[in-house]
């Protein structure tokens, strides 16, 4: 979410390189560490998730294209690897947390990727939010390597990732083994069915989230225009029928809540560009199933405009700020 580890990388030119000063601390594969867990993708969400595995006493081997993210993980007790291939060569359980479909394809199938060195019997858990078809594609390749791929996208945001309160929506076999890992990083772990069903549940959730955040932003903006104090308005909403996660837990109006992106200049959290991506996945699914989603389509258009207007790196709750700026233009 937010400024995710891979967000600065051009997907078409994503390359895996040595980590320079980290190389001295690169994990050396040994049979005594086969119980370690690999973790690839240490952005705003993944960094917290990996840290929670460490807090639960797990040895973890990490990789990320952003050196600072790797350094932070090493400071917390992780071991650094120089590539995804080096991560999986030393473990039988791997978690990946990446921004989009193209990053998952590159990390798994690219040069020095996961599938170039994955061991037989390895469990691969992908917590990225990506196209269902890509998850199913990775599953088929994994089967050819005698490995198991599962999709397990998350909901809850950065604070939930930090506090191990995430909800995981899981698709695939070996659920009990995956659950034992995911429960160290989250509160709710739900088996949705075969590979791809976790992604289906996630894009439905995020479509609703995107719609409700815009609705909350509009409501807060209107109330303030009518002279209401934003904290008072939020209090009323949250004891009334308009109450929702966007109003109560993640209010988009600066100063209403502490510890959320709106009160930190919309830094961190879940980036507008990523919400745009997820709503695009929902719209692709709606088109393929001929399902009418007029509100989802409109929300997608609004977030696309926001991304094109310089909000891509800001948290998606910056819809409030975007609407306020539209006020000034009128």
NULOKE-704111 format. One line per field, with one value per residue (C-alpha): residue number from 1; chain; residue in one letter; x, y, z. Coordinates in pm, whole numbers, plus 32768, in hexadecimal, padded with zeros to 4 digits. Last residue first. Layout:
% NULOKE-704111
nr: NUM;...
kette: A;...
rest: a;...
u: X;...
v: Y;...
w: Z;...
//
This chain:
% NULOKE-704111
nr: 330;329;328;327;326;325;324;323;322;321;320;319;318;317;316;315;314;313;312;311;310;309;308;307;306;305;304;303;302;301;300;299;298;297;296;295;294;293;292;291;290;289;288;287;286;285;284;283;282;281;280;279;278;277;276;275;274;273;272;271;270;269;268;267;266;265;264;263;262;261;260;259;258;257;256;255;254;253;252;251;250;249;248;247;246;245;244;243;242;241;240;239;238;237;236;235;234;233;232;231;230;229;228;227;226;225;224;223;222;221;220;219;218;217;216;215;214;213;212;211;210;209;208;207;206;205;204;203;202;201;200;199;198;197;196;195;194;193;192;191;190;189;188;187;186;185;184;183;182;181;180;179;178;177;176;175;174;173;172;171;170;169;168;167;166;165;164;163;162;161;160;159;158;157;156;155;154;153;152;151;150;149;148;147;146;145;144;143;142;141;140;139;138;137;136;135;134;133;132;131;130;129;128;127;126;125;124;123;122;121;120;119;118;117;116;115;114;113;112;111;110;109;108;107;106;105;104;103;102;101;100;99;98;97;96;95;94;93;92;91;90;89;88;87;86;85;84;83;82;81;80;79;78;77;76;75;74;73;72;71;70;69;68;67;66;65;64;63;62;61;60;59;58;57;56;55;54;53;52;51;50;49;48;47;46;45;44;43;42;41;40;39;38;37;36;35;34;33;32;31;30;29;28;27;26;25;24;23;22;21;20;19;18;17;16;15;14;13;12;11;10;9;8;7;6;5;4;3;2;1
kette: A;A;A;A;A;A;A;A;A;A;A;A;A;A;A;A;A;A;A;A;A;A;A;A;A;A;A;A;A;A;A;A;A;A;A;A;A;A;A;A;A;A;A;A;A;A;A;A;A;A;A;A;A;A;A;A;A;A;A;A;A;A;A;A;A;A;A;A;A;A;A;A;A;A;A;A;A;A;A;A;A;A;A;A;A;A;A;A;A;A;A;A;A;A;A;A;A;A;A;A;A;A;A;A;A;A;A;A;A;A;A;A;A;A;A;A;A;A;A;A;A;A;A;A;A;A;A;A;A;A;A;A;A;A;A;A;A;A;A;A;A;A;A;A;A;A;A;A;A;A;A;A;A;A;A;A;A;A;A;A;A;A;A;A;A;A;A;A;A;A;A;A;A;A;A;A;A;A;A;A;A;A;A;A;A;A;A;A;A;A;A;A;A;A;A;A;A;A;A;A;A;A;A;A;A;A;A;A;A;A;A;A;A;A;A;A;A;A;A;A;A;A;A;A;A;A;A;A;A;A;A;A;A;A;A;A;A;A;A;A;A;A;A;A;A;A;A;A;A;A;A;A;A;A;A;A;A;A;A;A;A;A;A;A;A;A;A;A;A;A;A;A;A;A;A;A;A;A;A;A;A;A;A;A;A;A;A;A;A;A;A;A;A;A;A;A;A;A;A;A;A;A;A;A;A;A;A;A;A;A;A;A;A;A;A;A;A;A;A;A;A;A;A;A;A;A;A;A;A;A
rest: x;x;x;x;x;x;x;x;x;x;x;x;x;x;x;x;x;x;x;x;x;x;x;x;x;x;x;x;x;x;x;x;x;x;x;x;x;x;x;x;x;x;x;x;x;x;x;x;x;x;x;x;x;x;x;x;x;x;x;x;x;x;x;x;x;x;x;x;x;x;x;x;x;x;x;x;x;x;x;x;x;x;x;x;x;x;x;x;x;x;x;x;x;x;x;x;x;x;x;x;x;x;x;x;x;x;x;x;x;x;x;x;x;x;x;x;x;x;x;x;x;x;x;x;x;x;x;x;x;x;x;x;x;x;x;x;x;x;x;x;x;x;x;x;x;x;x;x;x;x;x;x;x;x;x;x;x;x;x;x;x;x;x;x;x;x;x;x;x;x;x;x;x;x;x;x;x;x;x;x;x;x;x;x;x;x;x;x;x;x;x;x;x;x;x;x;x;x;x;x;x;x;x;x;x;x;x;x;x;x;x;x;x;x;x;x;x;x;x;x;x;x;x;x;x;x;x;x;x;x;x;x;x;x;x;x;x;x;x;x;x;x;x;x;x;x;x;x;x;x;x;x;x;x;x;x;x;x;x;x;x;x;x;x;x;x;x;x;x;x;x;x;x;x;x;x;x;x;x;x;x;x;x;x;x;x;x;x;x;x;x;x;x;x;x;x;x;x;x;x;x;x;x;x;x;x;x;x;x;x;x;x;x;x;x;x;x;x;x;x;x;x;x;x;x;x;x;x;x;x
u: 79D6;7B47;7B5A;7A52;7B17;7C35;7B59;7AFC;7C6A;7CAF;7B97;7C03;7D49;7CBA;7D6F;7EBC;7FA1;8091;7F95;7F0C;7FBB;7E93;7EAB;7E7E;7D54;7CB6;7CDD;7C4F;7B18;7AEF;7B0A;7A06;791D;794A;7910;77D5;7754;77A7;76CC;774E;7795;7880;79AE;7952;7927;7A71;7B25;7A77;7AEC;7C4F;7C3D;7BC2;7CF9;7DDF;7D3A;7D5E;7ECE;7EFA;7E46;7F44;7EE6;7F7D;80B1;8092;7F3E;7FC4;7FEA;7E8B;7DEC;7EE2;7E54;7EF8;7E15;7CAE;7BE1;7D11;7D18;7BD1;7BF0;7B71;7C1C;7B7C;7A24;79CD;7A7B;7A1E;78AD;77A6;7697;7586;75E4;76D8;7804;7765;7725;788C;790F;7839;78B7;7A1F;79E3;7943;780C;77EB;7729;7868;78F8;77D4;77FB;796C;7936;7822;78E7;7A15;7936;789B;79F2;7A67;792D;795E;7ACD;7A7F;7965;7A4B;7B56;7A7C;7A16;7B82;7BE4;7AD9;7B39;7CAB;7C6E;7BA2;7CC9;7D56;7C39;7B48;7B16;7BD6;7BC6;7CE2;7C7B;7D60;7E9A;8013;805D;7F11;7F97;80A1;7FC2;7EB3;7F99;7FD4;7E61;7E02;7EDE;7E14;7DAB;7D06;7D28;7C8C;7D69;7CE3;7DF0;7E08;7F7D;7FAE;808E;7FC1;7E84;7F20;7F86;7E2F;7D2C;7D03;7DEC;7E25;7E67;7EA4;7F39;8050;80C0;820A;824E;8302;81F6;80F3;8195;8169;7FF7;7FC7;807C;7F83;7E62;7EE1;7F0D;7DA8;7D1E;7DBE;7E8C;7E79;7FBF;7FB8;8061;809F;8197;81B1;82E8;82CB;83DE;84CE;84AB;85E4;8580;8412;8452;8506;8678;860D;8498;8380;8321;839C;8350;81F1;81A1;8222;814D;8016;8030;80BF;817B;8160;81FD;8202;82E1;82EB;83E7;8520;868B;867C;853E;85EF;8716;862B;8574;86C2;87E5;8766;8762;8732;8627;865C;85B2;86E6;86E3;857D;85DB;8705;862A;8537;8659;86E2;85A5;859B;851F;8591;856C;85CD;8505;854A;8402;83DA;827F;8315;83DC;829B;8209;8332;82EA;8185;81F3;82E8;81EB;80E4;81AD;829C;836C;832D;83B9;83AA;8445;83F1;84F4;84B6;85C1;86C3;878E;87AA;8885;8865;8945;8872;8902;899A;8AD3;89F9;893F;8A4F;8A05;88AA;88EF;87FE;86A8;8627;84D8;84EB;8389;82F5;839B;83F7;839D;8267;8327;8349;81F3;81C8;8064;8000
v: 8A3C;89EB;8A0E;8904;8814;8841;87CB;869B;863D;8671;8580;8486;848F;8358;8297;82DA;83B6;832C;833D;8491;8558;85AB;846F;839F;8472;8450;82D6;82DB;838E;82A4;8170;81FE;8233;80CB;8042;8112;8091;7F23;7E54;7CED;7C6E;7B67;7BD1;7D42;7D32;7C7B;7D85;7E8D;7DE9;7DD6;7F47;7F8F;7EDF;7FAC;80F3;8090;8052;81A5;824A;81B3;80E7;816B;8246;83BE;8465;85A9;84F0;8523;8492;8370;82E7;82F0;83F4;8420;8554;862F;860D;8592;843A;8372;8222;8168;8207;82B5;81CF;809B;80F7;81B6;825B;81BE;828A;827F;8298;83A6;847E;845E;84AA;85E4;8654;861C;86D9;8809;885A;89A0;892C;8920;8842;8754;874B;86F6;85E7;854D;8559;84B6;83AC;835E;8351;8264;8190;815B;80FC;8012;7F69;7F2D;7EBF;7DAF;7D29;7D2F;7C6D;7B5E;7B13;7B12;7A0F;7948;793C;77F1;7713;775B;788A;781A;7936;79A4;7AB1;7B50;7B7E;7B5D;7A2E;799E;799C;7899;7797;77E1;7785;762B;75FC;767A;7582;75B5;76FC;784D;791E;7A68;7AEB;7BE9;7CB7;7CF3;7CB5;7E0D;7E9B;7E00;7E84;7FDF;7FC4;7F6A;7E66;7D7B;7C71;7B9C;7A28;7977;781B;7771;760F;757E;7448;752A;74EB;752F;7683;76DB;7688;7751;787D;7882;7866;7993;7A4E;79FA;7A8C;7BDC;7C5F;7CC3;7C48;7B54;7A3A;7900;7806;76B7;75F2;747B;746C;758D;76D6;7743;77D9;77E4;78F6;79E1;79F9;7A5D;7A97;799B;79D9;7B39;7BAE;7B1A;7BA5;7CFC;7CFB;7C9C;7DBF;7E4B;7D28;7C64;7B0A;7A00;78CC;777B;7665;7738;775F;775C;782C;7968;7941;792C;7A65;7B1C;7B94;7B06;7BBE;7B1C;7BA8;7C1B;7D6E;7E23;7D37;7D9E;7F0D;7ECF;7E13;7F36;8028;7F58;7F79;7E55;7D72;7C21;7B77;7A3E;7A08;7951;7939;798C;7A25;7B82;7B21;7AC2;7C0F;7CC4;7C21;7CA0;7DFD;7E14;7D79;7E86;7FC4;7F15;7DDF;7D03;7B9F;7AD6;797E;78B6;77F0;767F;7617;76C7;7599;7520;7648;776B;7896;79C9;7B0F;7BE3;7C3D;7C7A;7D8F;7E86;7E58;7DC0;7CF9;7D3D;7CC5;7D82;7E21;7EBF;7E90;7EBF;8015;8012;8125;8072;7F34;7F76;8011;8183;8171;8000
w: 7C6C;7C72;7DEB;7E21;7D41;7E33;7F4E;7E7E;7E50;7FC2;801E;7F15;7FD9;8080;7F6C;8017;7F49;7E44;7D26;7D8B;7C79;7B9A;7AC6;7C00;7C6B;7B12;7B27;7C87;7C09;7AE0;7BBC;7CAB;7B83;7B10;7C6C;7C8B;7B3C;7B83;7A99;7A7D;791C;79AF;78DE;78FC;7A76;7A98;79CD;7AA0;7BE0;7B5D;7B05;7C64;7CE5;7C05;7C67;7DD4;7D90;7CEC;7E10;7EFE;802D;8170;8172;8153;813B;81D3;831E;83AF;8276;828A;83D1;8529;85C5;8552;84F5;84B5;833B;82A1;81FE;8329;833E;8461;848B;8345;824E;8318;8306;83CD;82FD;83D4;8506;8627;853F;846B;859F;8618;84BB;84AF;8603;859B;8455;84FF;8437;8377;8246;8177;8289;8265;80EB;8100;8203;8131;7FEC;8095;812E;7FDC;7F38;8047;8025;7EAE;7ED1;7FF2;7F33;7E0A;7EFD;7F91;7E3D;7DCF;7F06;7EEC;7D83;7DDD;7EEB;7DEF;7D01;7D78;7DED;7F07;7FEA;811F;821B;8300;83F8;84FB;842E;8419;84F2;8482;831E;8366;8410;8310;81EF;8280;82C4;8169;80B0;7F6F;7ED0;7F0C;8046;80AD;81C6;82BF;8367;84DE;850B;85AD;849B;8384;8427;8434;82C6;8241;829E;8179;80F4;7FC0;7FF5;7EAA;7EC2;7DFF;7E52;7DD3;7CFE;7C01;7AFA;7C06;7C40;7AD1;7AE7;7C26;7B92;7A71;7B66;7C27;7ADD;7A76;7BB8;7B6C;7C8D;7DFC;7E92;7FB5;7EF4;7FBE;7F2A;7FDB;7F78;7F3C;7E35;7E5D;7DA2;7CE7;7B97;7C01;7CFF;7C15;7BC1;7A61;7A64;7AAD;7C18;7C5B;7AFA;7AEF;7C48;7BE2;7AA7;7B6D;7C61;7DA4;7E43;7F88;7F6A;807A;805D;810E;80BF;80F0;8082;7F06;7F1D;7F94;7EA8;7D80;7DF5;7DE4;7EBB;8005;814F;82A5;838C;84F2;8511;8491;8367;831A;8322;8240;8148;8135;8108;7FE9;7F18;7E22;7F37;7FBA;810A;81C9;8305;844A;8504;8675;8662;866A;8534;847F;84EF;8454;8305;830E;8370;824D;8161;8199;816A;807D;80C4;7F93;7FA2;80E4;8113;8249;830C;835D;8263;833C;83AA;8242;81ED;80FE;814A;8185;8107;821A;815A;802B;80E1;808C;7F1B;7EF6;7DBD;7CA4;7C36;7B0A;7AC4;796B;78EA;7A47;7A6F;7BDD;7CD0;7D4D;7DA4;7F17;7F3F;7F68;7FDB;8000
//
